[in-house]
Structures are given as structure tokens and as C-alpha cells.
Amino acid sequence: MLHKTRGIVLNYIKYRDTSIIARIYTEEFGKQAYIINGIRSQKSKKSIGSFQPLTLLDLVVYNNKTKNIQRLSEHKIAYPFKSVPYDVRKNAIAMFLTEIMSKILEENHVDDSNQFEFIYHSIEVLDDLNEGYESFHIYILLKLAMYLGFGITEADEVVDDGDKDVLTFLNSLNNSQGYQNIPTNRKIRNKALEDLLFYFRSHIENFGKINSIEIMNQVFE
């Protein structure tokens, strides 16, 4: 049976000579793996660019609960990016967010639709921002913690050493209605991110290391 759903691309791996397997966070079915046959072929009419990190898609999919890998019937870009794939810093944020979501979203688990809507809309916001988005990924982490059931009321739940600058920064982001650029420096931002990731590890089993942090640190220096 075919289903229409929106999707957010997390990542993909090459499969055989001309195909890929893409992991996509869907509105209807949660995180799913889909095989896309022939897209790496020179004769393909579809672009593999449709499966770059955070790409927003409209999908028509098959869903068989007995299978680990599903099939796509149709896919098209729902929101053509203006900047995310072309801005080195935004692209680093996209890689970080997709790595986070790959860890926190369960396979085949349908999440709160409000969570999907929040992430979907936030990607559009990131693409529209011209400046001041250096803390965007930290804002997303704070809000995702809320959707996952361990959101913070005050930043001292996250910052154990009482660093006042970090506390002020995190509280300001956490209390903001929508993303706002909170002026800070790289040292405070990095410490806030480090504390937040430790907080996530304490709540999510096998959360592990986030490899894309090193890339972000390089491009934001």
C-alpha cells in the first residue's frame, strides 16, 4: 500500500553499483531506511542531491512492517534550499543535526507530530538566516530535549560547575520563543555544547560520541 508523507533526510550510503540506501525521518512512520535504485546511474533522471543532509522531501512510500528496508515510489524536494548545502558553516550544522537525530530517533517509531513539525520548520529557519546562526544547533538540542521528555527548566540542570556565562547563555536560548541570536563567544558556546551533550548521554543509552563536532569546531574558528 502506498502512503504520502513528508520526510527529512538524515544520511545515505551507497548500495551496489548504482543505488543508495537513505535514512529518512518521516512524519508518518518515524525513522526509516529506503532503497533508491539506480539513482547513481548516469541515466538516472533523479539527482542524488535530493538526499543530502536535512533535505526536506515529499514522499510516496511503501510501508511493510515486516521489512527493515522500505521502498520509495516517488520523491521530490519540498523546499529547495537557498543556502544550507552551499554555506560551509550551515552544512556543518546540518551534519551535526543529522548525526544527533540518527542517534535519538528510533527505527520505525512514530514520534509526536509536533516534534517532526518543529524540526521541519527549524530547517527552513536555518536556511533563511543570513547571519547569527552560530548557536542554532545548541538551540535545537535544548528544544529536542523537551520533546524527548527531559527538557530543562533552568540551565543549572545541565551546567554542573556553575559557570555563570554558560548558564546565562543557555537560559537565554532555552527561554527564547523561536531561535534568537544570543551574543556570546566560541569558548562559551563550546562549553555549553559540551555540557548539553553530556546531559543527553545521561538520558539516552548508547548515545556515544558525536563525530561531526570536530568539523564544526574547525569551520567556526
C-alpha positions in Angstrom: 0.0 0.0 0.0 1.2 3.5 -0.9 1.4 6.3 1.6 2.1 10.0 1.2 4.4 11.6 3.9 6.9 14.3 4.4 10.5 13.4 5.2 13.7 14.8 6.4 16.9 13.2 5.0 19.4 12.1 7.6 22.1 10.4 5.5 22.6 7.8 2.9 25.1 5.0 2.0 26.0 3.6 -1.4 24.4 0.3 -2.3 25.7 -1.9 -5.1 26.8 -0.1 -8.2 24.1 2.5 -8.8 21.8 2.6 -5.8 21.7 4.1 -2.3 20.0 3.3 1.0 18.8 6.5 2.6 17.7 7.0 6.2 14.8 9.4 6.3 12.9 10.8 9.3 9.3 10.6 8.1 6.2 12.3 9.5 4.1 9.1 9.3 6.5 6.3 10.1 9.4 7.8 12.1 12.9 7.0 11.0 13.0 4.6 8.1 15.6 3.2 5.7 14.7 3.4 2.0 16.4 1.9 -1.0 16.6 4.1 -4.1 17.5 2.1 -7.1 19.6 3.4 -10.0 20.0 7.0 -8.7 23.7 6.9 -9.1 23.4 5.8 -12.7 24.3 8.3 -15.4 20.9 7.5 -17.0 19.0 8.4 -13.8 16.5 11.3 -14.1 16.7 11.9 -10.4 19.6 13.7 -8.6 21.4 12.2 -5.6 21.4 15.8 -4.3 17.9 15.1 -3.1 19.4 13.0 -0.3 21.9 15.5 1.2 21.6 16.1 5.0 18.4 17.8 6.1 16.8 17.9 2.7 13.0 18.2 3.0 11.1 15.8 0.8 7.6 15.0 -0.2 7.4 11.2 -0.5 5.2 8.4 -1.7 6.3 5.3 0.0 5.6 1.6 0.5 5.5 0.6 4.2 5.9 -3.1 5.1 6.3 -3.5 8.9 8.0 -6.9 8.4 10.9 -5.3 6.4 13.8 -3.3 7.6 14.3 -1.5 4.3 11.4 0.1 2.6 10.9 1.3 -1.0 10.2 4.7 -2.4 7.6 5.1 -5.1 8.1 8.9 -5.6 10.1 11.6 -4.1 10.5 15.3 -4.7 12.1 18.2 -2.9 9.5 20.0 -0.8 11.7 23.0 0.0 14.6 23.9 -2.3 17.5 25.1 -0.2 18.9 28.5 -0.8 22.0 28.2 1.4 22.4 25.1 3.6 24.3 22.9 1.1 26.4 25.9 -0.1 27.4 27.5 3.1 30.2 25.6 4.8 29.1 26.5 8.3 25.5 25.7 7.7 26.4 22.5 6.1 28.5 21.6 9.2 25.4 22.3 11.4 23.3 20.1 9.1 25.8 17.2 9.5 25.7 17.7 13.3 21.9 17.7 13.5 21.5 14.7 11.3 24.0 12.8 13.4 22.1 13.8 16.5 18.8 12.7 15.0 20.2 9.4 13.8 21.0 8.7 17.5 17.9 9.9 19.2 15.2 8.8 16.7 14.1 5.2 17.0 13.7 3.0 13.9 10.1 2.6 12.8 8.9 4.6 15.8 6.3 7.2 15.1 7.1 10.3 17.2 5.0 13.2 18.3 3.9 15.0 15.2 4.8 18.3 17.0 8.4 17.1 17.2 8.5 16.5 13.4 6.9 19.8 12.7 9.4 21.6 15.0 12.4 20.0 13.2 11.0 20.6 9.8 10.2 24.3 10.4 13.6 24.8 12.1 15.4 23.6 9.0 13.6 26.2 6.9 14.6 28.8 9.5 18.3 27.8 9.3 18.2 28.1 5.5 16.7 31.6 5.7 19.2 33.0 8.3 21.8 35.3 6.8 23.9 35.7 10.0 23.9 34.9 13.7 23.3 31.2 13.4 26.4 30.0 15.2 24.3 28.8 18.2 21.5 27.3 16.1 22.4 23.7 16.8 22.5 24.4 20.6 19.0 25.8 20.4 17.8 22.7 18.6 19.3 20.4 21.2 17.6 22.4 24.0 14.2 22.1 22.3 14.7 18.4 21.3 15.4 17.6 25.0 11.9 18.9 25.8 10.2 16.7 23.1 12.2 13.7 24.3 10.9 14.2 27.8 14.0 15.5 29.6 13.8 19.2 28.8 15.4 21.6 31.3 13.7 24.3 33.3 17.0 26.0 34.4 20.4 25.7 32.9 22.0 24.6 36.2 20.4 21.2 35.5 23.0 20.9 32.7 25.9 23.1 33.8 27.4 21.4 36.9 30.3 23.8 37.5 28.2 26.9 37.9 29.8 28.8 35.0 27.7 32.0 35.1 28.4 32.9 31.4 27.4 29.5 30.2 24.3 29.5 32.5 23.2 32.9 31.2 23.7 31.8 27.6 21.8 28.5 27.9 18.9 30.1 29.8 18.5 32.8 27.2 18.4 30.3 24.4 16.1 27.9 26.3 13.6 30.6 27.1 13.5 32.1 23.6 10.4 31.8 21.5 11.9 30.7 18.3 15.6 30.9 17.6 17.3 34.2 18.6 21.0 35.1 18.1 22.3 35.4 21.7 25.6 37.2 21.6 28.5 35.1 23.0 31.9 33.8 22.1 33.3 30.5 20.9 34.6 29.4 24.3 31.1 29.8 26.0 29.3 28.2 23.0 31.7 25.2 23.0 31.3 24.7 26.8 27.5 24.9 26.5 27.5 22.3 23.8 29.8 20.0 25.7 27.6 20.2 28.8 24.4 19.6 26.7 25.9 16.6 25.0 26.9 15.1 28.4 23.3 15.8 29.6 22.0 13.9 26.5 24.3 11.0 27.2 23.0 10.7 30.7 19.4 10.3 29.4 19.9 8.3 26.2 21.5 4.8 26.2 24.4 4.3 23.7 24.3 8.0 22.7 28.1 7.8 22.3 30.5 10.2 20.6 29.4 12.9 18.1 32.0 12.8 15.3 30.8 16.0 13.5 31.7 18.2 16.4 35.3 18.3 15.2 34.2 19.6 11.8 32.0 22.3 13.4 34.9 23.4 15.6 37.1 23.8 12.5 34.6 25.8 10.4 33.5 28.1 13.2 37.1 29.0 14.3 
